[in-house]
């Protein structure tokens, strides 16, 4: 199975990288930019017996290593095909 994981800063958490990109875009003339948030996109190939088992494994991966649950949110999609 292919798992697509999206990790983003939690709402209200300082995102210095996003702020730097926002400022750079404005300096390039993109004055309508009102916020930029930088996250990560991870694809994991996983052998699992079911989508439910894959989801459980991915939740553990995210909470133990891939995402910092104090400052980041994550969501994922399971592509069984």
PDB file as gemmi writes it, atoms N, CA and C in Angstrom:
CRYST1    1.000    1.000    1.000  90.00  90.00  90.00 P 1                      
ATOM      1  N   UNK A   1       0.838  -1.180   0.000  1.00  0.00           N  
ATOM      2  CA  UNK A   1       0.000   0.000   0.000  1.00  0.00           C  
ATOM      3  C   UNK A   1       0.880   1.239   0.000  1.00  0.00           C  
ATOM      4  N   UNK A   2       0.374   2.257  -0.628  1.00  0.00           N  
ATOM      5  CA  UNK A   2       1.075   3.541  -0.643  1.00  0.00           C  
ATOM      6  C   UNK A   2       0.323   4.488   0.288  1.00  0.00           C  
ATOM      7  N   UNK A   3       1.063   5.079   1.203  1.00  0.00           N  
ATOM      8  CA  UNK A   3       0.492   6.011   2.162  1.00  0.00           C  
ATOM      9  C   UNK A   3       1.070   7.393   1.882  1.00  0.00           C  
ATOM     10  N   UNK A   4       0.192   8.373   1.729  1.00  0.00           N  
ATOM     11  CA  UNK A   4       0.612   9.762   1.529  1.00  0.00           C  
ATOM     12  C   UNK A   4       0.360  10.506   2.836  1.00  0.00           C  
ATOM     13  N   UNK A   5       1.418  11.068   3.414  1.00  0.00           N  
ATOM     14  CA  UNK A   5       1.331  11.727   4.707  1.00  0.00           C  
ATOM     15  C   UNK A   5       1.627  13.215   4.522  1.00  0.00           C  
ATOM     16  N   UNK A   6       0.749  14.047   5.085  1.00  0.00           N  
ATOM     17  CA  UNK A   6       0.891  15.506   5.013  1.00  0.00           C  
ATOM     18  C   UNK A   6       1.066  16.026   6.442  1.00  0.00           C  
ATOM     19  N   UNK A   7       2.173  16.698   6.691  1.00  0.00           N  
ATOM     20  CA  UNK A   7       2.466  17.233   8.018  1.00  0.00           C  
ATOM     21  C   UNK A   7       2.540  18.752   7.916  1.00  0.00           C  
ATOM     22  N   UNK A   8       1.792  19.436   8.785  1.00  0.00           N  
ATOM     23  CA  UNK A   8       1.738  20.894   8.747  1.00  0.00           C  
ATOM     24  C   UNK A   8       1.855  21.458  10.158  1.00  0.00           C  
ATOM     25  N   UNK A   9       2.326  22.697  10.271  1.00  0.00           N  
ATOM     26  CA  UNK A   9       2.369  23.329  11.597  1.00  0.00           C  
ATOM     27  C   UNK A   9       0.949  23.510  12.126  1.00  0.00           C  
ATOM     28  N   UNK A  10       0.781  23.344  13.422  1.00  0.00           N  
ATOM     29  CA  UNK A  10      -0.527  23.580  14.036  1.00  0.00           C  
ATOM     30  C   UNK A  10      -0.890  25.047  13.924  1.00  0.00           C  
ATOM     31  N   UNK A  11      -2.182  25.317  13.882  1.00  0.00           N  
ATOM     32  CA  UNK A  11      -2.666  26.703  13.841  1.00  0.00           C  
ATOM     33  C   UNK A  11      -2.161  27.433  15.082  1.00  0.00           C  
ATOM     34  N   UNK A  12      -1.665  28.632  14.871  1.00  0.00           N  
ATOM     35  CA  UNK A  12      -1.183  29.442  15.980  1.00  0.00           C  
ATOM     36  C   UNK A  12       0.267  29.200  16.366  1.00  0.00           C  
ATOM     37  N   UNK A  13       0.911  28.207  15.761  1.00  0.00           N  
ATOM     38  CA  UNK A  13       2.313  27.912  16.049  1.00  0.00           C  
ATOM     39  C   UNK A  13       3.191  28.742  15.114  1.00  0.00           C  
ATOM     40  N   UNK A  14       4.215  29.346  15.651  1.00  0.00           N  
ATOM     41  CA  UNK A  14       5.148  30.144  14.866  1.00  0.00           C  
ATOM     42  C   UNK A  14       5.770  29.278  13.765  1.00  0.00           C  
ATOM     43  N   UNK A  15       5.740  29.781  12.541  1.00  0.00           N  
ATOM     44  CA  UNK A  15       6.304  29.084  11.379  1.00  0.00           C  
ATOM     45  C   UNK A  15       7.328  30.010  10.722  1.00  0.00           C  
ATOM     46  N   UNK A  16       8.573  30.043  11.248  1.00  0.00           N  
ATOM     47  CA  UNK A  16       9.563  30.985  10.723  1.00  0.00           C  
ATOM     48  C   UNK A  16       9.880  30.761   9.246  1.00  0.00           C  
ATOM     49  N   UNK A  17       9.882  29.532   8.803  1.00  0.00           N  
ATOM     50  CA  UNK A  17      10.162  29.252   7.391  1.00  0.00           C  
ATOM     51  C   UNK A  17       9.023  29.793   6.518  1.00  0.00           C  
ATOM     52  N   UNK A  18       7.796  29.579   6.948  1.00  0.00           N  
ATOM     53  CA  UNK A  18       6.649  30.119   6.216  1.00  0.00           C  
ATOM     54  C   UNK A  18       6.672  31.632   6.188  1.00  0.00           C  
ATOM     55  N   UNK A  19       7.043  32.250   7.306  1.00  0.00           N  
ATOM     56  CA  UNK A  19       7.123  33.718   7.382  1.00  0.00           C  
ATOM     57  C   UNK A  19       8.187  34.249   6.413  1.00  0.00           C  
ATOM     58  N   UNK A  20       9.327  33.564   6.335  1.00  0.00           N  
ATOM     59  CA  UNK A  20      10.395  33.994   5.429  1.00  0.00           C  
ATOM     60  C   UNK A  20       9.935  33.910   3.973  1.00  0.00           C  
ATOM     61  N   UNK A  21       9.224  32.841   3.621  1.00  0.00           N  
ATOM     62  CA  UNK A  21       8.725  32.700   2.254  1.00  0.00           C  
ATOM     63  C   UNK A  21       7.665  33.768   1.967  1.00  0.00           C  
ATOM     64  N   UNK A  22       6.795  34.014   2.945  1.00  0.00           N  
ATOM     65  CA  UNK A  22       5.779  35.054   2.781  1.00  0.00           C  
ATOM     66  C   UNK A  22       6.428  36.412   2.508  1.00  0.00           C  
ATOM     67  N   UNK A  23       7.432  36.771   3.294  1.00  0.00           N  
ATOM     68  CA  UNK A  23       8.121  38.041   3.095  1.00  0.00           C  
ATOM     69  C   UNK A  23       8.817  38.102   1.740  1.00  0.00           C  
ATOM     70  N   UNK A  24       9.419  36.998   1.329  1.00  0.00           N  
ATOM     71  CA  UNK A  24      10.092  36.959   0.029  1.00  0.00           C  
ATOM     72  C   UNK A  24       9.094  37.118  -1.112  1.00  0.00           C  
ATOM     73  N   UNK A  25       7.943  36.463  -1.008  1.00  0.00           N  
ATOM     74  CA  UNK A  25       6.926  36.603  -2.050  1.00  0.00           C  
ATOM     75  C   UNK A  25       6.433  38.039  -2.148  1.00  0.00           C  
ATOM     76  N   UNK A  26       6.234  38.668  -0.997  1.00  0.00           N  
ATOM     77  CA  UNK A  26       5.798  40.070  -1.013  1.00  0.00           C  
ATOM     78  C   UNK A  26       6.866  40.966  -1.627  1.00  0.00           C  
ATOM     79  N   UNK A  27       8.131  40.696  -1.327  1.00  0.00           N  
ATOM     80  CA  UNK A  27       9.205  41.528  -1.896  1.00  0.00           C  
ATOM     81  C   UNK A  27       9.319  41.329  -3.414  1.00  0.00           C  
ATOM     82  N   UNK A  28       8.814  40.211  -3.908  1.00  0.00           N  
ATOM     83  CA  UNK A  28       8.797  39.963  -5.358  1.00  0.00           C  
ATOM     84  C   UNK A  28       7.560  40.552  -6.023  1.00  0.00           C  
ATOM     85  N   UNK A  29       6.709  41.205  -5.219  1.00  0.00           N  
ATOM     86  CA  UNK A  29       5.546  41.862  -5.793  1.00  0.00           C  
ATOM     87  C   UNK A  29       4.233  41.128  -5.625  1.00  0.00           C  
ATOM     88  N   UNK A  30       4.237  40.018  -4.931  1.00  0.00           N  
ATOM     89  CA  UNK A  30       3.008  39.270  -4.690  1.00  0.00           C  
ATOM     90  C   UNK A  30       2.345  39.805  -3.418  1.00  0.00           C  
ATOM     91  N   UNK A  31       1.786  41.017  -3.534  1.00  0.00           N  
ATOM     92  CA  UNK A  31       1.257  41.718  -2.374  1.00  0.00           C  
ATOM     93  C   UNK A  31      -0.003  41.085  -1.795  1.00  0.00           C  
ATOM     94  N   UNK A  32      -0.669  40.219  -2.545  1.00  0.00           N  
ATOM     95  CA  UNK A  32      -1.909  39.621  -2.059  1.00  0.00           C  
ATOM     96  C   UNK A  32      -1.667  38.427  -1.119  1.00  0.00           C  
ATOM     97  N   UNK A  33      -0.420  38.011  -0.963  1.00  0.00           N  
ATOM     98  CA  UNK A  33      -0.105  36.886  -0.082  1.00  0.00           C  
ATOM     99  C   UNK A  33      -0.360  37.304   1.362  1.00  0.00           C  
ATOM    100  N   UNK A  34      -1.161  36.521   2.078  1.00  0.00           N  
ATOM    101  CA  UNK A  34      -1.524  36.846   3.455  1.00  0.00           C  
ATOM    102  C   UNK A  34      -1.063  35.800   4.455  1.00  0.00           C  
ATOM    103  N   UNK A  35      -0.459  34.748   3.995  1.00  0.00           N  
ATOM    104  CA  UNK A  35       0.040  33.734   4.910  1.00  0.00           C  
ATOM    105  C   UNK A  35       0.639  32.575   4.149  1.00  0.00           C  
ATOM    106  N   UNK A  36       1.742  32.058   4.640  1.00  0.00           N  
ATOM    107  CA  UNK A  36       2.394  30.895   4.042  1.00  0.00           C  
ATOM    108  C   UNK A  36       2.743  29.950   5.184  1.00  0.00           C  
ATOM    109  N   UNK A  37       2.423  28.695   5.004  1.00  0.00           N  
ATOM    110  CA  UNK A  37       2.762  27.678   5.988  1.00  0.00           C  
ATOM    111  C   UNK A  37       3.513  26.567   5.274  1.00  0.00           C  
ATOM    112  N   UNK A  38       4.665  26.232   5.775  1.00  0.00           N  
ATOM    113  CA  UNK A  38       5.512  25.212   5.155  1.00  0.00           C  
ATOM    114  C   UNK A  38       5.318  23.895   5.910  1.00  0.00           C  
ATOM    115  N   UNK A  39       5.079  22.847   5.162  1.00  0.00           N  
ATOM    116  CA  UNK A  39       4.899  21.528   5.760  1.00  0.00           C  
ATOM    117  C   UNK A  39       5.756  20.500   5.042  1.00  0.00           C  
ATOM    118  N   UNK A  40       5.434  19.254   5.287  1.00  0.00           N  
ATOM    119  CA  UNK A  40       6.168  18.158   4.645  1.00  0.00           C  
ATOM    120  C   UNK A  40       5.177  17.182   4.023  1.00  0.00           C  
ATOM    121  N   UNK A  41       5.619  16.534   2.962  1.00  0.00           N  
ATOM    122  CA  UNK A  41       4.840  15.520   2.273  1.00  0.00           C  
ATOM    123  C   UNK A  41       5.710  14.279   2.218  1.00  0.00           C  
ATOM    124  N   UNK A  42       5.206  13.179   2.748  1.00  0.00           N  
ATOM    125  CA  UNK A  42       5.975  11.936   2.830  1.00  0.00           C  
ATOM    126  C   UNK A  42       5.150  10.820   2.207  1.00  0.00           C  
ATOM    127  N   UNK A  43       5.793   9.992   1.399  1.00  0.00           N  
ATOM    128  CA  UNK A  43       5.141   8.817   0.826  1.00  0.00           C  
ATOM    129  C   UNK A  43       5.816   7.584   1.403  1.00  0.00           C  
ATOM    130  N   UNK A  44       5.009   6.681   1.960  1.00  0.00           N  
ATOM    131  CA  UNK A  44       5.521   5.447   2.556  1.00  0.00           C  
ATOM    132  C   UNK A  44       4.882   4.273   1.823  1.00  0.00           C  
ATOM    133  N   UNK A  45       5.708   3.363   1.357  1.00  0.00           N  
ATOM    134  CA  UNK A  45       5.222   2.098   0.803  1.00  0.00           C  
ATOM    135  C   UNK A  45       5.173   1.115   1.973  1.00  0.00           C  
ATOM    136  N   UNK A  46       4.039   0.467   2.157  1.00  0.00           N  
ATOM    137  CA  UNK A  46       3.818  -0.339   3.350  1.00  0.00           C  
ATOM    138  C   UNK A  46       3.133  -1.646   2.991  1.00  0.00           C  
ATOM    139  N   UNK A  47       3.636  -2.759   3.511  1.00  0.00           N  
ATOM    140  CA  UNK A  47       2.947  -4.038   3.391  1.00  0.00           C  
ATOM    141  C   UNK A  47       2.020  -4.170   4.588  1.00  0.00           C  
ATOM    142  N   UNK A  48       0.732  -4.266   4.324  1.00  0.00           N  
ATOM    143  CA  UNK A  48      -0.253  -4.409   5.398  1.00  0.00           C  
ATOM    144  C   UNK A  48      -1.373  -5.313   4.911  1.00  0.00           C  
ATOM    145  N   UNK A  49      -1.993  -6.006   5.846  1.00  0.00           N  
ATOM    146  CA  UNK A  49      -3.058  -6.936   5.490  1.00  0.00           C  
ATOM    147  C   UNK A  49      -4.377  -6.241   5.166  1.00  0.00           C  
ATOM    148  N   UNK A  50      -4.551  -5.031   5.689  1.00  0.00           N  
ATOM    149  CA  UNK A  50      -5.794  -4.300   5.454  1.00  0.00           C  
ATOM    150  C   UNK A  50      -5.529  -2.801   5.560  1.00  0.00           C  
ATOM    151  N   UNK A  51      -6.472  -2.009   5.089  1.00  0.00           N  
ATOM    152  CA  UNK A  51      -6.365  -0.561   5.222  1.00  0.00           C  
ATOM    153  C   UNK A  51      -6.352  -0.151   6.683  1.00  0.00           C  
ATOM    154  N   UNK A  52      -7.133  -0.856   7.506  1.00  0.00           N  
ATOM    155  CA  UNK A  52      -7.178  -0.544   8.934  1.00  0.00           C  
ATOM    156  C   UNK A  52      -5.820  -0.778   9.594  1.00  0.00           C  
ATOM    157  N   UNK A  53      -5.161  -1.871   9.237  1.00  0.00           N  
ATOM    158  CA  UNK A  53      -3.828  -2.156   9.784  1.00  0.00           C  
ATOM    159  C   UNK A  53      -2.822  -1.110   9.308  1.00  0.00           C  
ATOM    160  N   UNK A  54      -2.936  -0.704   8.047  1.00  0.00           N  
ATOM    161  CA  UNK A  54      -2.043   0.329   7.506  1.00  0.00           C  
ATOM    162  C   UNK A  54      -2.252   1.638   8.248  1.00  0.00           C  
ATOM    163  N   UNK A  55      -3.502   2.022   8.473  1.00  0.00           N  
ATOM    164  CA  UNK A  55      -3.797   3.260   9.188  1.00  0.00           C  
ATOM    165  C   UNK A  55      -3.227   3.242  10.600  1.00  0.00           C  
ATOM    166  N   UNK A  56      -3.366   2.127  11.286  1.00  0.00           N  
ATOM    167  CA  UNK A  56      -2.828   2.015  12.650  1.00  0.00           C  
ATOM    168  C   UNK A  56      -1.305   2.171  12.636  1.00  0.00           C  
ATOM    169  N   UNK A  57      -0.646   1.533  11.675  1.00  0.00           N  
ATOM    170  CA  UNK A  57       0.819   1.644  11.581  1.00  0.00           C  
ATOM    171  C   UNK A  57       1.250   3.072  11.296  1.00  0.00           C  
ATOM    172  N   UNK A  58       0.549   3.727  10.384  1.00  0.00           N  
ATOM    173  CA  UNK A  58       0.918   5.088  10.020  1.00  0.00           C  
ATOM    174  C   UNK A  58       0.705   6.040  11.189  1.00  0.00           C  
ATOM    175  N   UNK A  59      -0.365   5.854  11.942  1.00  0.00           N  
ATOM    176  CA  UNK A  59      -0.584   6.702  13.125  1.00  0.00           C  
ATOM    177  C   UNK A  59       0.580   6.558  14.107  1.00  0.00           C  
ATOM    178  N   UNK A  60       1.025   5.342  14.319  1.00  0.00           N  
ATOM    179  CA  UNK A  60       2.177   5.120  15.208  1.00  0.00           C  
ATOM    180  C   UNK A  60       3.436   5.770  14.646  1.00  0.00           C  
ATOM    181  N   UNK A  61       3.670   5.623  13.349  1.00  0.00           N  
ATOM    182  CA  UNK A  61       4.846   6.241  12.721  1.00  0.00           C  
ATOM    183  C   UNK A  61       4.835   7.752  12.927  1.00  0.00           C  
ATOM    184  N   UNK A  62       3.671   8.344  12.717  1.00  0.00           N  
ATOM    185  CA  UNK A  62       3.560   9.801  12.833  1.00  0.00           C  
ATOM    186  C   UNK A  62       3.766  10.272  14.268  1.00  0.00           C  
ATOM    187  N   UNK A  63       3.154   9.592  15.224  1.00  0.00           N  
ATOM    188  CA  UNK A  63       3.273  10.053  16.610  1.00  0.00           C  
ATOM    189  C   UNK A  63       4.638   9.746  17.210  1.00  0.00           C  
ATOM    190  N   UNK A  64       5.306   8.695  16.738  1.00  0.00           N  
ATOM    191  CA  UNK A  64       6.603   8.329  17.303  1.00  0.00           C  
ATOM    192  C   UNK A  64       7.784   8.994  16.611  1.00  0.00           C  
ATOM    193  N   UNK A  65       7.644   9.340  15.315  1.00  0.00           N  
ATOM    194  CA  UNK A  65       8.819   9.845  14.605  1.00  0.00           C  
ATOM    195  C   UNK A  65       8.533  10.976  13.613  1.00  0.00           C  
ATOM    196  N   UNK A  66       7.558  10.794  12.753  1.00  0.00           N  
ATOM    197  CA  UNK A  66       7.418  11.689  11.610  1.00  0.00           C  
ATOM    198  C   UNK A  66       6.895  13.079  11.943  1.00  0.00           C  
ATOM    199  N   UNK A  67       6.024  13.190  12.926  1.00  0.00           N  
ATOM    200  CA  UNK A  67       5.448  14.492  13.283  1.00  0.00           C  
ATOM    201  C   UNK A  67       5.664  14.751  14.763  1.00  0.00           C  
ATOM    202  N   UNK A  68       5.860  16.014  15.093  1.00  0.00           N  
ATOM    203  CA  UNK A  68       5.945  16.424  16.492  1.00  0.00           C  
ATOM    204  C   UNK A  68       4.526  16.796  16.929  1.00  0.00           C  
ATOM    205  N   UNK A  69       3.874  15.952  17.724  1.00  0.00           N  
ATOM    206  CA  UNK A  69       2.467  16.190  18.047  1.00  0.00           C  
ATOM    207  C   UNK A  69       2.213  17.467  18.856  1.00  0.00           C  
ATOM    208  N   UNK A  70       3.245  18.066  19.405  1.00  0.00           N  
ATOM    209  CA  UNK A  70       3.074  19.308  20.154  1.00  0.00           C  
ATOM    210  C   UNK A  70       2.904  20.516  19.239  1.00  0.00           C  
ATOM    211  N   UNK A  71       3.539  20.477  18.063  1.00  0.00           N  
ATOM    212  CA  UNK A  71       3.510  21.651  17.186  1.00  0.00           C  
ATOM    213  C   UNK A  71       3.055  21.352  15.759  1.00  0.00           C  
ATOM    214  N   UNK A  72       2.787  20.081  15.446  1.00  0.00           N  
ATOM    215  CA  UNK A  72       2.410  19.730  14.083  1.00  0.00           C  
ATOM    216  C   UNK A  72       1.156  18.865  14.061  1.00  0.00           C  
ATOM    217  N   UNK A  73       0.387  19.032  13.003  1.00  0.00           N  
ATOM    218  CA  UNK A  73      -0.749  18.166  12.713  1.00  0.00           C  
ATOM    219  C   UNK A  73      -0.371  17.293  11.529  1.00  0.00           C  
ATOM    220  N   UNK A  74      -1.031  16.168  11.413  1.00  0.00           N  
ATOM    221  CA  UNK A  74      -0.794  15.319  10.251  1.00  0.00           C  
ATOM    222  C   UNK A  74      -2.114  14.720   9.787  1.00  0.00           C  
ATOM    223  N   UNK A  75      -2.136  14.410   8.523  1.00  0.00           N  
ATOM    224  CA  UNK A  75      -3.234  13.643   7.941  1.00  0.00           C  
ATOM    225  C   UNK A  75      -2.615  12.734   6.902  1.00  0.00           C  
ATOM    226  N   UNK A  76      -3.327  11.699   6.555  1.00  0.00           N  
ATOM    227  CA  UNK A  76      -2.770  10.780   5.563  1.00  0.00           C  
ATOM    228  C   UNK A  76      -3.880  10.162   4.729  1.00  0.00           C  
ATOM    229  N   UNK A  77      -3.458   9.639   3.578  1.00  0.00           N  
ATOM    230  CA  UNK A  77      -4.357   8.945   2.668  1.00  0.00           C  
ATOM    231  C   UNK A  77      -3.767   7.579   2.385  1.00  0.00           C  
ATOM    232  N   UNK A  78      -4.610   6.549   2.441  1.00  0.00           N  
ATOM    233  CA  UNK A  78      -4.176   5.195   2.132  1.00  0.00           C  
ATOM    234  C   UNK A  78      -4.627   4.879   0.714  1.00  0.00           C  
ATOM    235  N   UNK A  79      -3.661   4.534  -0.132  1.00  0.00           N  
ATOM    236  CA  UNK A  79      -3.949   4.151  -1.508  1.00  0.00           C  
ATOM    237  C   UNK A  79      -3.694   2.657  -1.613  1.00  0.00           C  
ATOM    238  N   UNK A  80      -4.750   1.864  -1.524  1.00  0.00           N  
ATOM    239  CA  UNK A  80      -4.610   0.418  -1.520  1.00  0.00           C  
ATOM    240  C   UNK A  80      -4.366  -0.132  -2.922  1.00  0.00           C  
ATOM    241  N   UNK A  81      -4.592   0.675  -3.956  1.00  0.00           N  
ATOM    242  CA  UNK A  81      -4.474   0.188  -5.328  1.00  0.00           C  
ATOM    243  C   UNK A  81      -3.165   0.321  -5.887  1.00  0.00           C  
TER     244      UNK A  81                                                      
END                                                                             
